[in-house]
Amino acid sequence: MANLTIDAVKAMTFDAIVIGSGISGGWAAKELCQKGLKTLVLERGRDVKHVTDYPTANLNPWDFPHRGQVPLDMRAEYGKSRSFMREETLQWAIKEGEQPYVEEKPFTWTRGYHVGGKSLLWARQTQRWSDFDFDGPARDGYAVDWPIRYADIAPWYSYVEKFAGISGNKDGLPQLPDGEFLPPIQLNCVETHLKDVLAKNYQDRHVVQGRCAHLTKPQPIHYQQGRAQCMHRTLCVRGCPLGGYFSSNASTLPWAEKTGNLTLRPHSVVHSIIYDEKKPGRAKGVRVVDGHTKQMMEFYAKIIFVNGSALSSNLILLNSVSSRFPTGLGNDSGLLGKYIAWHNYRGRVSAQYDGFLDKTTDGRNPSNGYMPRFRNLHKQETDFLRGYAAGVGGGRGSIQNRDGLGADLKASLLNPQPGPWNVSSWMMGETVPIEKNHVRLDTSQKDPYGIPLLVTSADWTENDDKMVNDYMEQLSEMFTLAGFKNIKAADSHSAPGSDIHEMGGVRMGKDPKTSLLNKWNQLHHCQNVFVTDGACMTSTATQNPSLTYMALTARAANFAVNELKKKNL
């Protein structure tokens, strides 16, 4: 019996465990496996194989029974969820009761419960942070100082960009550092017109082509991954069978699998991390509830990477209690779950343009124009903290003449005429983390796996409202200068979290009294546990965060393996 127990424990023991298989989890798996560690990746949702498990990737609009609409009776199975409520993307939606949570205040929590996570669902925008972003909290005194600066992460940005494949221009802007780019996708004539107008009227406002994780010109490293050139189908959220954009499924997980060191276990709902009472400052494994049987089991490893996506990672750590950490793993500061932040996408501006009537667009653009942050960069110049970036895009619609009857009407409908150019912009504002915006565990309610429900308690601040108003004013002014007409600005008043970029709760910092993680993404008080997804973020900046997660993860994995070799872990 004793031998069976030893054998059972051995079968459940690995060099490293990665919780989550999304953008950061995939990178952790790749790096750890590539460096020779036997690595277990735990994914709470179902398996999704690249190519074969994208059921709608090649379907035409007429191939869907309801032409893309989800019938009301089927919609009811997903409760109040609004995410992916189309037939093309229904496979990514989460049914009611899969993981309920308590909204103390309205909060939109979008999740990717399947192998690959939100790397199959993201907008693929990949901008580097600059020192304007890493310096932000220190300059204005809100949140805590980052323990790293751009120079610390710049080599890792280059490292992950070359592997993932990022399209973009060398724009030479200090607030948006250049990277390792594949050829850019081009701005169209209206976007270029706006760019030229801003260059003539402002010194600090620029329109650039959005940097995006699309293979415009695959390199040998991408062919080695089995990926091919992006065909600009713009059906990305269905899953790309070409691997034309970066995802864990197309890139990092297959790379990890090729090493022979990867064990991927879907349907594995992580309950908590097991603290080692015999080895102070160390965790020894992970408790998992089997998604099918609801059986609790344990897996063991020397290194644990927490990459469950920001709020799920907070939940796991809060539920990882022990006599040493009664309020959550590593939570001596009492800050675990606090200072949750996200991005502010509330502002929208739209318009039309009467020019370029001799031109239209050819093909499709999986990206868009991008206006980097220009507010409060060099000095505090507004009545709100930090700033915002803006997406910009233009396209020419068509007009159908619906007059007439019979053959004339049919001919009109089948031969639409080009309409005016439509222009739109959307804001990407930085929310300043505050302590009262937090998540915590419910003391009485549990989910189907016996895990306490997560309580979200977060709201907009006056700073966010002022930023939205400034965005609408400034973009309306810029659109007016460009000669655009019918300019309409609106505040959606959407709930926090609606942009999908939730961050924080396990923030990095220099001082264990004011942060949970050090500069290597290690828990200050449990040094073989690393958190490198959105939970680690000290502030949010205005850029899409996924590229920074990738770089932080690769950097932390490299450090963890070196420390393991030195027997420090």
Salt bridges, closest charged atoms under 4 A:
GLU31 OE2 - LYS30 NZ 2.57
ASP47 OD2 - LYS49 NZ 3.33
GLU77 OE1 - LYS95 NZ 3.08
GLU87 OE2 - HIS66 ND1 2.87
GLU88 OE2 - ARG86 NH2 3.08
GLU98 OE2 - ARG44 NH2 3.11
GLU103 OE2 - LYS80 NZ 2.29
GLU104 OE2 - ARG440 NH2 2.45
ASP135 OD1 - ARG149 NE 2.54
ASP140 OD2 - ARG386 NE 2.53
ASP145 OD1 - ARG149 NH2 2.84
ASP145 OD2 - LYS510 NZ 2.89
GLU161 OE1 - ARG128 NH2 2.66
ASP171 OD2 - ARG211 NH2 2.96
ASP178 OD1 - ARG211 NH2 3.01
ASP204 OD1 - ARG205 NE 3.67
ASP290 OD2 - ARG265 NH2 3.18
GLU298 OE2 - ARG287 NE 3.76
ASP332 OD2 - ARG324 NH2 2.82
ASP332 OD2 - HIS525 NE2 3.67
ASP358 OD2 - LYS359 NZ 3.42
GLU381 OE2 - ARG375 NH1 3.97
GLU430 OE2 - ARG386 NH1 2.68
GLU435 OE2 - LYS338 NZ 3.32
GLU462 OE2 - LYS466 NZ 3.54
ASP465 OD1 - ARG346 NH2 2.95
ASP470 OD2 - ARG375 NE 2.97
ASP491 OD2 - ARG346 NH2 2.73
ASP491 OD2 - HIS493 ND1 3.55
ASP499 OD1 - HIS501 ND1 3.77
GLU502 OE2 - LYS118 NZ 3.14
GLU563 OE2 - LYS566 NZ 3.79
